[in-house]
């Protein structure tokens, strides 16, 4: 019953609209870090470089990707810490989530019900981005997603 309650609360949190519209991605990720640290029992180090606004659909995709990546860390890695790096650059914005957990072999077949990494890739692709997952057993995992900045975007 406790696990079901915990998972229900996590689902409600995940479905709740992020406060991106007014704040932007970096402040929303700071709020996510603060809320998710206790809920997921993770120490989350958030590093932001070159903070600025990007199109809302890109911010939403990167926010949801970060949520999923952190949920994967909590659920699968065995790690109690993660680093989230958000870097705004001239041509693209990238988010990287990494842990020093148990890792896995990316070439091994995935379980049919394992949708986390699939949804991350789909979200990245939906906004013209790329997704790269690197991992090795006992070496941790890194998920990096980069989305292009739209030319002429003026928030």
C-alpha positions in Angstrom: 0.0 0.0 0.0 2.8 2.4 0.8 4.6 1.7 -2.5 1.3 2.3 -4.4 0.8 5.6 -2.6 4.4 6.6 -3.3 4.0 5.8 -7.0 0.6 7.5 -7.2 2.1 10.7 -5.7 5.0 10.4 -8.2 2.6 10.1 -11.1 0.6 13.1 -9.9 3.8 15.1 -9.6 5.0 14.1 -13.1 1.6 15.0 -14.7 1.4 18.4 -12.9 2.2 21.1 -15.4 5.6 22.6 -14.9 5.8 26.2 -14.1 7.8 26.9 -17.2 5.6 29.6 -18.9 6.6 32.4 -16.6 9.8 31.1 -15.1 11.7 29.3 -17.8 13.6 26.0 -17.7 16.4 26.8 -15.3 14.2 28.0 -12.4 11.8 25.1 -13.1 14.7 22.7 -12.8 15.8 24.3 -9.6 12.3 23.7 -8.2 12.3 20.1 -9.5 15.7 19.5 -7.8 14.3 20.8 -4.5 11.1 18.7 -4.7 12.6 15.6 -6.2 15.6 15.3 -3.9 13.4 14.3 -1.0 10.8 12.4 -3.0 13.4 10.3 -4.9 15.9 10.2 -2.1 18.6 11.6 -4.4 21.2 14.3 -3.9 20.9 16.3 -7.1 23.6 18.8 -8.2 22.2 21.2 -10.7 24.7 23.2 -12.8 23.4 25.9 -15.3 25.6 27.7 -17.9 24.5 30.6 -20.0 20.9 30.8 -18.6 18.3 32.3 -21.0 14.9 31.5 -22.4 14.3 29.1 -25.3 11.0 28.2 -27.0 8.4 26.8 -24.6 8.1 23.5 -26.4 11.8 22.9 -26.0 11.7 23.9 -22.4 8.9 21.5 -21.7 10.6 18.6 -23.5 13.9 19.2 -21.6 12.0 19.4 -18.3 10.1 16.2 -18.9 13.3 14.5 -20.1 15.1 15.5 -16.9 12.2 14.2 -14.8 12.3 10.8 -16.5 16.1 10.6 -16.4 16.1 11.4 -12.6 13.3 8.8 -12.1 15.5 6.3 -13.9 18.5 7.1 -11.7 16.3 6.6 -8.6 14.7 3.4 -9.8 17.5 1.6 -11.6 21.0 2.9 -10.8 21.4 2.2 -7.1 23.0 5.7 -6.9 22.0 8.3 -4.3 23.3 11.2 -6.2 23.0 12.6 -9.7 24.4 15.6 -11.6 22.2 17.6 -13.9 23.9 20.0 -16.3 22.0 22.5 -18.4 24.0 24.4 -21.0 22.6 27.1 -23.2 24.9 27.6 -26.2 24.6 29.7 -29.3 23.1 26.9 -31.6 21.7 24.5 -29.1 20.6 23.8 -25.5 21.8 20.6 -23.9 20.8 18.8 -20.7 23.0 16.1 -19.3 21.9 13.8 -16.4 24.6 11.5 -15.0 25.0 9.1 -12.1 27.7 6.8 -10.8 25.4 3.9 -10.3 25.4 0.3 -11.5 25.1 1.3 -15.2 24.1 -1.2 -17.9 25.2 -2.5 -21.3 23.4 -0.2 -23.8 23.8 -2.9 -26.5 21.9 -5.5 -24.5 18.2 -6.0 -25.4 15.9 -3.8 -23.4 13.0 -5.2 -21.4 9.7 -4.7 -23.3 8.2 -2.7 -20.4 11.2 -0.4 -20.0 9.9 2.8 -21.6 12.0 5.4 -19.8 14.9 5.7 -22.3 12.5 5.3 -25.2 10.3 8.2 -24.1 13.4 10.3 -23.6 14.5 9.7 -27.1 11.0 10.3 -28.5 10.7 13.6 -26.6 14.0 14.8 -27.9 13.2 13.8 -31.5 9.8 15.6 -31.3 11.6 18.9 -31.0 14.3 18.2 -33.5 16.8 17.1 -30.8 19.3 14.3 -30.3 19.6 11.8 -27.4 22.8 10.0 -26.5 23.0 7.4 -23.7 26.3 6.2 -22.5 26.7 3.6 -19.8 28.8 0.7 -18.7 28.1 -1.8 -16.0 29.4 -0.5 -12.6 30.4 2.8 -14.2 27.2 4.7 -14.2 25.0 6.2 -16.9 24.9 9.5 -18.7 21.9 10.7 -20.7 22.5 13.8 -22.9 19.9 15.5 -24.9 20.5 18.5 -27.2 17.8 20.6 -28.9 18.5 23.2 -31.5 17.8 26.8 -30.8 15.2 28.3 -33.1 16.7 31.2 -35.2 15.2 34.5 -34.4 13.5 33.3 -31.2 12.9 36.3 -28.9 11.2 35.4 -25.6 
